[in-house]
């Protein structure tokens, strides 16, 4: 069985003074505090969410 790719994402910005949809996107990614790191599946939905809040997160690495 093939392993799915994952992306490691870290939150670097605060959701304060951001719109509600950007806050909801961060919660959907599993991030809610600066410095949190999460392994997420590498798929188009996750990539779109990361792009929406790209000023608040940083992609740390990609794994197989």
N, C-alpha and C positions, 0 to 999 in steps of 0.2 A: 504494500500500500504506500502511495506517495505521500510525503510530508507536505503540508501546505506551507507556503511562505508566510513569514510574519514580519511586522515592522515594529521597531521599538520607538515609542514616541514619549517625549518629555514635555511637560507644561512649563513654559518659561515666562508667561505673562499672566496678569491678573484679569479675571472676568469682570472686575468692578468697572462701572461706567461703559459696559458693552451692552449690546442689544440682547433681548431675551433669547433670540434664536441662536446667538453665538454661545450663550451660557448653556443652553440645552444641548448644543453640539458637543461642548466639552464634557458634559455629564454623560452623553451618549458614548463618548470615547472612553469613559471611565476615569476622567481626570477632573479634579475639583480643587486642587491646591498646587501652588508653584512648587516644582521639584519632583512631582509625582511622575513615575515612569511606568508605562504600560506596554505589554506585548499585544499587538493587534493583528488580525489576519490581513494579508495583503490582497485586497480586492477593490474593485472600482468604488464601492460604497464607502469604504474606509478612506480611500484616497480622496474622495470628494469631501468628506467631513474634515480631513486634515487641511485640505486646500481652503475650506471656508474659514478656518481659524488659524491660518498659517502664521499670522502675526503673534499668536499666543502659544504656539507649540513648536517643537524642534524634533526632527527625525534623527534619532541617535544612531540607529543602525538597522540593517535589514538582514534577516537570517533565513535559512532554508527550512 
